[in-house]
Amino acid sequence: MDNEDLSTVLVTPTVSVVMWYQIPVHGTGFTTLKPPYPPLQLNNILIAPKLIKNLLSVRRLTADNHISVEFDPYDFLVKDYRTRIPILRCDSTGDLYPLSSPATKVTNPSTFAALSQDLWHHRLGHPGTDLLRFLNKQNVISFRNVSSKQLCQSCVFGKHVKLPFYDSSSTTGLPFDIVHSDVRTSPVLSSGWHRCYILFLDDFTNYVWTFPVANKSAAYSIFLKFHSFLVTQFERGIKSFKCDNGTEYNNKSFHDFCTQNGMTFQFSFPHASSQNGKAERKIRSINNIVRTLLTHASLPANFWNHALQMATYILNILPYKTKYNHTPTFLLYRKHPSYDHYTRLVVFAIPYFPPL
């Protein structure tokens, strides 16, 4: 800034930089940022013309103006400390965070576009670029149309797959006309002592439920609780149930329940998992997201039960092309999901100090 912008000028000593070099200070003063910036106060300014760049103390800026400053690899954001409302955003393209034009003054958090496409890619379980751009176009999320163009290593390690199964030929007109189910066994015991998880998938809405369990024998009891949940919450039972030929469902207790409740069931042939393809594909999608989330968060594999909950939630709030770009949450609850509260998978650790 220019000297004429300062309100007062006083004589002060020098400023020490690298190699103990002393730069003379011609004076001190205070000023206020001018439009297009918000009127932030800059106090105790040291005037040192020989400095190559004008440097700003973030500590002093936040203390004098009761604000907070957040930094990411692409820009920095200034927020009102009390209301948490963004008031200023400035881009950063080099090694520093310059307060230079053009700067974007944020007046409404819903118009704030500081988040990058890559960050939303990480937050939403590493979906494809087309899906992110669709959400951005629909104003569900907001980001700059700039990507790092670097290959996401978490996607590379988390999405190794085999050839896809054939598309399902079933058609439904209402929720729970057909419910697909499968049980997936994990090679790693989870932190909650779960060995596998049970999946239920509604054919009409694509809404998915997952339940981590200690072993496959719990499948029938979980199914009974799930069916009671549907009847109580949606006043609809399952009409047709599709699953593989595993003993967790292909037993007398399950057959008797279906007969008593007028529910039909279809089992796939042994060693023909493609006949239960819709559930198998959904499990593959969930496993891809689980592995990717754990890889990106640098978490061990036994945290898969926590990532499973996040992956299930993610799949239920993302739109599907086969459902005319509607989300499973909207199709089931008739309510559009919000992404405002969403963040990445993180773990908060508390240090443990053993007694002496």
TORKOL-4160 file (C-alpha; in steps of 0.2 Angstrom, whole numbers, padded with zeros to 4 digits, m for minus):
356
<pt num="1" X="0000" Y="0000" Z="0000"/>
<pt num="2" X="0005" Y="0018" Z="m0002"/>
<pt num="3" X="0011" Y="0029" Z="0012"/>
<pt num="4" X="m0003" Y="0041" Z="0009"/>
<pt num="5" X="m0016" Y="0028" Z="0014"/>
<pt num="6" X="m0009" Y="0028" Z="0032"/>
<pt num="7" X="m0017" Y="0038" Z="0045"/>
<pt num="8" X="m0001" Y="0041" Z="0056"/>
<pt num="9" X="0017" Y="0040" Z="0054"/>
<pt num="10" X="0030" Y="0038" Z="0068"/>
<pt num="11" X="0048" Y="0034" Z="0068"/>
<pt num="12" X="0053" Y="0016" Z="0073"/>
<pt num="13" X="0068" Y="0005" Z="0072"/>
<pt num="14" X="0073" Y="m0008" Z="0059"/>
<pt num="15" X="0066" Y="m0025" Z="0054"/>
<pt num="16" X="0076" Y="m0041" Z="0054"/>
<pt num="17" X="0075" Y="m0053" Z="0040"/>
<pt num="18" X="0086" Y="m0068" Z="0034"/>
<pt num="19" X="0105" Y="m0068" Z="0037"/>
<pt num="20" X="0101" Y="m0055" Z="0051"/>
<pt num="21" X="0100" Y="m0041" Z="0038"/>
<pt num="22" X="0092" Y="m0026" Z="0045"/>
<pt num="23" X="0079" Y="m0016" Z="0035"/>
<pt num="24" X="0075" Y="0001" Z="0041"/>
<pt num="25" X="0057" Y="0006" Z="0045"/>
<pt num="26" X="0052" Y="0023" Z="0040"/>
<pt num="27" X="0037" Y="0024" Z="0051"/>
<pt num="28" X="0021" Y="0016" Z="0058"/>
<pt num="29" X="0003" Y="0019" Z="0056"/>
<pt num="30" X="m0015" Y="0011" Z="0053"/>
<pt num="31" X="m0027" Y="0010" Z="0039"/>
<pt num="32" X="m0043" Y="0002" Z="0033"/>
<pt num="33" X="m0045" Y="m0009" Z="0018"/>
<pt num="34" X="m0054" Y="m0001" Z="0004"/>
<pt num="35" X="m0067" Y="m0008" Z="m0008"/>
<pt num="36" X="m0069" Y="m0021" Z="m0016"/>
<pt num="37" X="m0062" Y="m0028" Z="0001"/>
<pt num="38" X="m0072" Y="m0027" Z="0017"/>
<pt num="39" X="m0067" Y="m0013" Z="0029"/>
<pt num="40" X="m0055" Y="m0023" Z="0039"/>
<pt num="41" X="m0043" Y="m0013" Z="0051"/>
<pt num="42" X="m0024" Y="m0014" Z="0048"/>
<pt num="43" X="m0016" Y="m0008" Z="0064"/>
<pt num="44" X="0002" Y="m0005" Z="0069"/>
<pt num="45" X="0008" Y="m0006" Z="0051"/>
<pt num="46" X="0027" Y="m0005" Z="0049"/>
<pt num="47" X="0033" Y="0005" Z="0033"/>
<pt num="48" X="0048" Y="m0003" Z="0026"/>
<pt num="49" X="0050" Y="0002" Z="0008"/>
<pt num="50" X="0065" Y="m0010" Z="0005"/>
<pt num="51" X="0054" Y="m0025" Z="0008"/>
<pt num="52" X="0051" Y="m0034" Z="m0008"/>
<pt num="53" X="0033" Y="m0039" Z="m0003"/>
<pt num="54" X="0020" Y="m0031" Z="0008"/>
<pt num="55" X="0017" Y="m0044" Z="0022"/>
<pt num="56" X="0002" Y="m0046" Z="0033"/>
<pt num="57" X="0001" Y="m0054" Z="0050"/>
<pt num="58" X="m0014" Y="m0066" Z="0050"/>
<pt num="59" X="m0013" Y="m0066" Z="0069"/>
<pt num="60" X="m0014" Y="m0047" Z="0071"/>
<pt num="61" X="m0028" Y="m0047" Z="0057"/>
<pt num="62" X="m0039" Y="m0059" Z="0066"/>
<pt num="63" X="m0036" Y="m0051" Z="0083"/>
<pt num="64" X="m0040" Y="m0034" Z="0077"/>
<pt num="65" X="m0056" Y="m0038" Z="0067"/>
<pt num="66" X="m0063" Y="m0053" Z="0076"/>
<pt num="67" X="m0062" Y="m0064" Z="0061"/>
<pt num="68" X="m0055" Y="m0081" Z="0057"/>
<pt num="69" X="m0045" Y="m0086" Z="0041"/>
<pt num="70" X="m0045" Y="m0103" Z="0033"/>
<pt num="71" X="m0032" Y="m0109" Z="0021"/>
<pt num="72" X="m0032" Y="m0122" Z="0008"/>
<pt num="73" X="m0021" Y="m0126" Z="m0007"/>
<pt num="74" X="m0031" Y="m0115" Z="m0019"/>
<pt num="75" X="m0036" Y="m0100" Z="m0009"/>
<pt num="76" X="m0040" Y="m0093" Z="0008"/>
<pt num="77" X="m0056" Y="m0088" Z="0016"/>
<pt num="78" X="m0060" Y="m0074" Z="0029"/>
<pt num="79" X="m0075" Y="m0077" Z="0040"/>
<pt num="80" X="m0084" Y="m0067" Z="0053"/>
<pt num="81" X="m0079" Y="m0076" Z="0070"/>
<pt num="82" X="m0096" Y="m0075" Z="0078"/>
<pt num="83" X="m0108" Y="m0079" Z="0064"/>
<pt num="84" X="m0095" Y="m0090" Z="0053"/>
<pt num="85" X="m0102" Y="m0081" Z="0038"/>
<pt num="86" X="m0088" Y="m0079" Z="0024"/>
<pt num="87" X="m0085" Y="m0061" Z="0020"/>
<pt num="88" X="m0069" Y="m0062" Z="0008"/>
<pt num="89" X="m0061" Y="m0075" Z="m0003"/>
<pt num="90" X="m0044" Y="m0073" Z="m0012"/>
<pt num="91" X="m0036" Y="m0085" Z="m0024"/>
<pt num="92" X="m0019" Y="m0091" Z="m0023"/>
<pt num="93" X="m0009" Y="m0097" Z="m0038"/>
<pt num="94" X="0009" Y="m0096" Z="m0032"/>
<pt num="95" X="0018" Y="m0099" Z="m0016"/>
<pt num="96" X="0010" Y="m0086" Z="m0005"/>
<pt num="97" X="m0008" Y="m0081" Z="m0001"/>
<pt num="98" X="m0009" Y="m0063" Z="m0009"/>
<pt num="99" X="m0023" Y="m0051" Z="m0004"/>
<pt num="100" X="m0024" Y="m0044" Z="m0022"/>
<pt num="101" X="m0037" Y="m0040" Z="m0035"/>
<pt num="102" X="m0048" Y="m0048" Z="m0041"/>
<pt num="103" X="m0054" Y="m0054" Z="m0024"/>
<pt num="104" X="m0072" Y="m0061" Z="m0022"/>
<pt num="105" X="m0082" Y="m0053" Z="m0008"/>
<pt num="106" X="m0094" Y="m0067" Z="m0001"/>
<pt num="107" X="m0111" Y="m0060" Z="0004"/>
<pt num="108" X="m0120" Y="m0077" Z="0005"/>
<pt num="109" X="m0113" Y="m0094" Z="0010"/>
<pt num="110" X="m0124" Y="m0102" Z="m0003"/>
<pt num="111" X="m0114" Y="m0093" Z="m0017"/>
<pt num="112" X="m0097" Y="m0097" Z="m0010"/>
<pt num="113" X="m0087" Y="m0107" Z="m0022"/>
<pt num="114" X="m0070" Y="m0109" Z="m0014"/>
<pt num="115" X="m0071" Y="m0128" Z="m0013"/>
<pt num="116" X="m0062" Y="m0136" Z="m0028"/>
<pt num="117" X="m0068" Y="m0150" Z="m0039"/>
<pt num="118" X="m0055" Y="m0162" Z="m0032"/>
<pt num="119" X="m0061" Y="m0158" Z="m0014"/>
<pt num="120" X="m0079" Y="m0163" Z="m0018"/>
<pt num="121" X="m0072" Y="m0178" Z="m0027"/>
<pt num="122" X="m0064" Y="m0183" Z="m0010"/>
<pt num="123" X="m0079" Y="m0179" Z="0001"/>
<pt num="124" X="m0092" Y="m0188" Z="m0009"/>
<pt num="125" X="m0083" Y="m0205" Z="m0010"/>
<pt num="126" X="m0073" Y="m0202" Z="m0026"/>
<pt num="127" X="m0087" Y="m0202" Z="m0039"/>
<pt num="128" X="m0084" Y="m0199" Z="m0057"/>
<pt num="129" X="m0081" Y="m0181" Z="m0065"/>
<pt num="130" X="m0098" Y="m0182" Z="m0075"/>
<pt num="131" X="m0108" Y="m0184" Z="m0059"/>
<pt num="132" X="m0099" Y="m0170" Z="m0050"/>
<pt num="133" X="m0102" Y="m0158" Z="m0064"/>
<pt num="134" X="m0120" Y="m0163" Z="m0065"/>
<pt num="135" X="m0122" Y="m0159" Z="m0046"/>
<pt num="136" X="m0113" Y="m0142" Z="m0049"/>
<pt num="137" X="m0124" Y="m0138" Z="m0063"/>
<pt num="138" X="m0139" Y="m0142" Z="m0052"/>
<pt num="139" X="m0132" Y="m0130" Z="m0039"/>
<pt num="140" X="m0132" Y="m0144" Z="m0026"/>
<pt num="141" X="m0113" Y="m0141" Z="m0023"/>
<pt num="142" X="m0102" Y="m0128" Z="m0029"/>
<pt num="143" X="m0084" Y="m0128" Z="m0036"/>
<pt num="144" X="m0073" Y="m0120" Z="m0049"/>
<pt num="145" X="m0073" Y="m0129" Z="m0065"/>
<pt num="146" X="m0054" Y="m0132" Z="m0063"/>
<pt num="147" X="m0047" Y="m0149" Z="m0059"/>
<pt num="148" X="m0029" Y="m0153" Z="m0055"/>
<pt num="149" X="m0030" Y="m0166" Z="m0069"/>
<pt num="150" X="m0019" Y="m0178" Z="m0059"/>
<pt num="151" X="m0024" Y="m0196" Z="m0057"/>
<pt num="152" X="m0032" Y="m0199" Z="m0040"/>
<pt num="153" X="m0021" Y="m0213" Z="m0032"/>
<pt num="154" X="m0035" Y="m0217" Z="m0020"/>
<pt num="155" X="m0046" Y="m0222" Z="m0035"/>
<pt num="156" X="m0033" Y="m0232" Z="m0043"/>
<pt num="157" X="m0030" Y="m0243" Z="m0027"/>
<pt num="158" X="m0048" Y="m0243" Z="m0022"/>
<pt num="159" X="m0058" Y="m0247" Z="m0038"/>
<pt num="160" X="m0049" Y="m0263" Z="m0046"/>
<pt num="161" X="m0064" Y="m0273" Z="m0052"/>
<pt num="162" X="m0068" Y="m0288" Z="m0063"/>
<pt num="163" X="m0080" Y="m0288" Z="m0078"/>
<pt num="164" X="m0098" Y="m0281" Z="m0074"/>
<pt num="165" X="m0113" Y="m0292" Z="m0072"/>
<pt num="166" X="m0127" Y="m0291" Z="m0084"/>
<pt num="167" X="m0140" Y="m0278" Z="m0081"/>
<pt num="168" X="m0156" Y="m0283" Z="m0071"/>
<pt num="169" X="m0171" Y="m0286" Z="m0082"/>
<pt num="170" X="m0183" Y="m0284" Z="m0067"/>
<pt num="171" X="m0195" Y="m0269" Z="m0067"/>
<pt num="172" X="m0205" Y="m0262" Z="m0052"/>
<pt num="173" X="m0217" Y="m0248" Z="m0049"/>
<pt num="174" X="m0217" Y="m0245" Z="m0031"/>
<pt num="175" X="m0204" Y="m0246" Z="m0017"/>
<pt num="176" X="m0201" Y="m0264" Z="m0009"/>
<pt num="177" X="m0210" Y="m0273" Z="m0024"/>
<pt num="178" X="m0193" Y="m0282" Z="m0026"/>
<pt num="179" X="m0179" Y="m0281" Z="m0013"/>
<pt num="180" X="m0162" Y="m0288" Z="m0016"/>
<pt num="181" X="m0150" Y="m0295" Z="m0003"/>
<pt num="182" X="m0133" Y="m0302" Z="m0001"/>
<pt num="183" X="m0120" Y="m0305" Z="0013"/>
<pt num="184" X="m0102" Y="m0300" Z="0010"/>
<pt num="185" X="m0088" Y="m0308" Z="0021"/>
<pt num="186" X="m0073" Y="m0297" Z="0025"/>
<pt num="187" X="m0056" Y="m0304" Z="0025"/>
<pt num="188" X="m0052" Y="m0292" Z="0040"/>
<pt num="189" X="m0061" Y="m0292" Z="0056"/>
<pt num="190" X="m0067" Y="m0274" Z="0059"/>
<pt num="191" X="m0064" Y="m0263" Z="0074"/>
<pt num="192" X="m0081" Y="m0267" Z="0080"/>
<pt num="193" X="m0078" Y="m0286" Z="0079"/>
<pt num="194" X="m0089" Y="m0288" Z="0063"/>
<pt num="195" X="m0084" Y="m0301" Z="0051"/>
<pt num="196" X="m0097" Y="m0297" Z="0037"/>
<pt num="197" X="m0111" Y="m0286" Z="0033"/>
<pt num="198" X="m0128" Y="m0288" Z="0026"/>
<pt num="199" X="m0135" Y="m0278" Z="0011"/>
<pt num="200" X="m0153" Y="m0274" Z="0007"/>
<pt num="201" X="m0157" Y="m0265" Z="m0009"/>
<pt num="202" X="m0174" Y="m0259" Z="m0015"/>
<pt num="203" X="m0176" Y="m0262" Z="m0033"/>
<pt num="204" X="m0187" Y="m0247" Z="m0037"/>
<pt num="205" X="m0178" Y="m0233" Z="m0028"/>
<pt num="206" X="m0160" Y="m0240" Z="m0027"/>
<pt num="207" X="m0160" Y="m0236" Z="m0008"/>
<pt num="208" X="m0148" Y="m0247" Z="0001"/>
<pt num="209" X="m0146" Y="m0252" Z="0019"/>
<pt num="210" X="m0131" Y="m0261" Z="0026"/>
<pt num="211" X="m0129" Y="m0270" Z="0043"/>
<pt num="212" X="m0112" Y="m0276" Z="0049"/>
<pt num="213" X="m0113" Y="m0292" Z="0059"/>
<pt num="214" X="m0102" Y="m0304" Z="0068"/>
<pt num="215" X="m0106" Y="m0319" Z="0056"/>
<pt num="216" X="m0118" Y="m0324" Z="0042"/>
<pt num="217" X="m0130" Y="m0333" Z="0054"/>
<pt num="218" X="m0137" Y="m0317" Z="0060"/>
<pt num="219" X="m0144" Y="m0313" Z="0043"/>
<pt num="220" X="m0161" Y="m0320" Z="0047"/>
<pt num="221" X="m0164" Y="m0310" Z="0063"/>
<pt num="222" X="m0158" Y="m0295" Z="0054"/>
<pt num="223" X="m0170" Y="m0298" Z="0040"/>
<pt num="224" X="m0184" Y="m0299" Z="0052"/>
<pt num="225" X="m0180" Y="m0282" Z="0060"/>
<pt num="226" X="m0178" Y="m0275" Z="0043"/>
<pt num="227" X="m0195" Y="m0281" Z="0037"/>
<pt num="228" X="m0203" Y="m0274" Z="0053"/>
<pt num="229" X="m0194" Y="m0257" Z="0050"/>
<pt num="230" X="m0202" Y="m0256" Z="0033"/>
<pt num="231" X="m0219" Y="m0261" Z="0039"/>
<pt num="232" X="m0219" Y="m0248" Z="0053"/>
<pt num="233" X="m0210" Y="m0233" Z="0044"/>
<pt num="234" X="m0218" Y="m0235" Z="0026"/>
<pt num="235" X="m0233" Y="m0246" Z="0029"/>
<pt num="236" X="m0227" Y="m0258" Z="0016"/>
<pt num="237" X="m0220" Y="m0275" Z="0017"/>
<pt num="238" X="m0208" Y="m0284" Z="0004"/>
<pt num="239" X="m0217" Y="m0292" Z="m0010"/>
<pt num="240" X="m0203" Y="m0302" Z="m0018"/>
<pt num="241" X="m0186" Y="m0305" Z="m0011"/>
<pt num="242" X="m0170" Y="m0310" Z="m0021"/>
<pt num="243" X="m0154" Y="m0317" Z="m0015"/>
<pt num="244" X="m0141" Y="m0330" Z="m0018"/>
<pt num="245" X="m0142" Y="m0348" Z="m0013"/>
<pt num="246" X="m0133" Y="m0346" Z="0004"/>
<pt num="247" X="m0139" Y="m0355" Z="0019"/>
<pt num="248" X="m0142" Y="m0339" Z="0028"/>
<pt num="249" X="m0159" Y="m0337" Z="0019"/>
<pt num="250" X="m0162" Y="m0354" Z="0011"/>
<pt num="251" X="m0168" Y="m0362" Z="0026"/>
<pt num="252" X="m0185" Y="m0368" Z="0034"/>
<pt num="253" X="m0187" Y="m0353" Z="0045"/>
<pt num="254" X="m0185" Y="m0340" Z="0031"/>
<pt num="255" X="m0197" Y="m0351" Z="0020"/>
<pt num="256" X="m0210" Y="m0351" Z="0033"/>
<pt num="257" X="m0209" Y="m0332" Z="0036"/>
<pt num="258" X="m0212" Y="m0329" Z="0017"/>
<pt num="259" X="m0226" Y="m0341" Z="0016"/>
<pt num="260" X="m0235" Y="m0333" Z="0031"/>
<pt num="261" X="m0233" Y="m0315" Z="0024"/>
<pt num="262" X="m0237" Y="m0319" Z="0006"/>
<pt num="263" X="m0219" Y="m0314" Z="0000"/>
<pt num="264" X="m0211" Y="m0323" Z="m0014"/>
<pt num="265" X="m0193" Y="m0327" Z="m0015"/>
<pt num="266" X="m0180" Y="m0331" Z="m0028"/>
<pt num="267" X="m0164" Y="m0339" Z="m0026"/>
<pt num="268" X="m0149" Y="m0339" Z="m0038"/>
<pt num="269" X="m0141" Y="m0355" Z="m0043"/>
<pt num="270" X="m0126" Y="m0361" Z="m0034"/>
<pt num="271" X="m0109" Y="m0353" Z="m0040"/>
<pt num="272" X="m0119" Y="m0341" Z="m0051"/>
<pt num="273" X="m0118" Y="m0324" Z="m0042"/>
<pt num="274" X="m0122" Y="m0315" Z="m0058"/>
<pt num="275" X="m0140" Y="m0320" Z="m0056"/>
<pt num="276" X="m0140" Y="m0309" Z="m0040"/>
<pt num="277" X="m0131" Y="m0296" Z="m0050"/>
<pt num="278" X="m0140" Y="m0281" Z="m0044"/>
<pt num="279" X="m0135" Y="m0284" Z="m0026"/>
<pt num="280" X="m0117" Y="m0290" Z="m0031"/>
<pt num="281" X="m0115" Y="m0274" Z="m0041"/>
<pt num="282" X="m0120" Y="m0263" Z="m0026"/>
<pt num="283" X="m0108" Y="m0273" Z="m0015"/>
<pt num="284" X="m0094" Y="m0269" Z="m0027"/>
<pt num="285" X="m0099" Y="m0251" Z="m0027"/>
<pt num="286" X="m0099" Y="m0250" Z="m0008"/>
<pt num="287" X="m0082" Y="m0260" Z="m0007"/>
<pt num="288" X="m0074" Y="m0248" Z="m0019"/>
<pt num="289" X="m0080" Y="m0233" Z="m0009"/>
<pt num="290" X="m0075" Y="m0241" Z="0007"/>
<pt num="291" X="m0057" Y="m0245" Z="0001"/>
<pt num="292" X="m0055" Y="m0228" Z="m0007"/>
<pt num="293" X="m0061" Y="m0219" Z="0009"/>
<pt num="294" X="m0049" Y="m0229" Z="0020"/>
<pt num="295" X="m0034" Y="m0226" Z="0008"/>
<pt num="296" X="m0037" Y="m0208" Z="0006"/>
<pt num="297" X="m0039" Y="m0206" Z="0025"/>
<pt num="298" X="m0023" Y="m0217" Z="0028"/>
<pt num="299" X="m0034" Y="m0228" Z="0040"/>
<pt num="300" X="m0031" Y="m0247" Z="0043"/>
<pt num="301" X="m0042" Y="m0259" Z="0035"/>
<pt num="302" X="m0051" Y="m0264" Z="0051"/>
<pt num="303" X="m0060" Y="m0247" Z="0051"/>
<pt num="304" X="m0071" Y="m0254" Z="0036"/>
<pt num="305" X="m0086" Y="m0254" Z="0047"/>
<pt num="306" X="m0085" Y="m0235" Z="0050"/>
<pt num="307" X="m0082" Y="m0232" Z="0031"/>
<pt num="308" X="m0096" Y="m0244" Z="0027"/>
<pt num="309" X="m0109" Y="m0232" Z="0036"/>
<pt num="310" X="m0102" Y="m0217" Z="0026"/>
<pt num="311" X="m0102" Y="m0227" Z="0009"/>
<pt num="312" X="m0120" Y="m0232" Z="0012"/>
<pt num="313" X="m0125" Y="m0214" Z="0015"/>
<pt num="314" X="m0115" Y="m0208" Z="0000"/>
<pt num="315" X="m0124" Y="m0220" Z="m0012"/>
<pt num="316" X="m0141" Y="m0215" Z="m0005"/>
<pt num="317" X="m0138" Y="m0196" Z="m0008"/>
<pt num="318" X="m0130" Y="m0197" Z="m0026"/>
<pt num="319" X="m0141" Y="m0197" Z="m0042"/>
<pt num="320" X="m0142" Y="m0211" Z="m0054"/>
<pt num="321" X="m0144" Y="m0210" Z="m0072"/>
<pt num="322" X="m0155" Y="m0225" Z="m0073"/>
<pt num="323" X="m0167" Y="m0216" Z="m0061"/>
<pt num="324" X="m0168" Y="m0200" Z="m0072"/>
<pt num="325" X="m0154" Y="m0192" Z="m0061"/>
<pt num="326" X="m0165" Y="m0193" Z="m0045"/>
<pt num="327" X="m0157" Y="m0199" Z="m0029"/>
<pt num="328" X="m0163" Y="m0214" Z="m0019"/>
<pt num="329" X="m0166" Y="m0203" Z="m0004"/>
<pt num="330" X="m0178" Y="m0192" Z="m0015"/>
<pt num="331" X="m0187" Y="m0207" Z="m0023"/>
<pt num="332" X="m0190" Y="m0215" Z="m0006"/>
<pt num="333" X="m0193" Y="m0200" Z="0006"/>
<pt num="334" X="m0198" Y="m0187" Z="m0007"/>
<pt num="335" X="m0185" Y="m0175" Z="0000"/>
<pt num="336" X="m0169" Y="m0169" Z="m0009"/>
<pt num="337" X="m0153" Y="m0173" Z="0001"/>
<pt num="338" X="m0142" Y="m0158" Z="0006"/>
<pt num="339" X="m0123" Y="m0158" Z="0005"/>
<pt num="340" X="m0120" Y="m0143" Z="0016"/>
<pt num="341" X="m0115" Y="m0154" Z="0031"/>
<pt num="342" X="m0104" Y="m0166" Z="0022"/>
<pt num="343" X="m0085" Y="m0168" Z="0025"/>
<pt num="344" X="m0072" Y="m0181" Z="0022"/>
<pt num="345" X="m0069" Y="m0197" Z="0033"/>
<pt num="346" X="m0058" Y="m0192" Z="0047"/>
<pt num="347" X="m0053" Y="m0200" Z="0064"/>
<pt num="348" X="m0051" Y="m0189" Z="0080"/>
<pt num="349" X="m0038" Y="m0197" Z="0091"/>
<pt num="350" X="m0036" Y="m0193" Z="0110"/>
<pt num="351" X="m0018" Y="m0196" Z="0116"/>
<pt num="352" X="m0017" Y="m0209" Z="0130"/>
<pt num="353" X="m0004" Y="m0208" Z="0144"/>
<pt num="354" X="m0002" Y="m0224" Z="0154"/>
<pt num="355" X="m0001" Y="m0221" Z="0173"/>
<pt num="356" X="0016" Y="m0221" Z="0180"/>
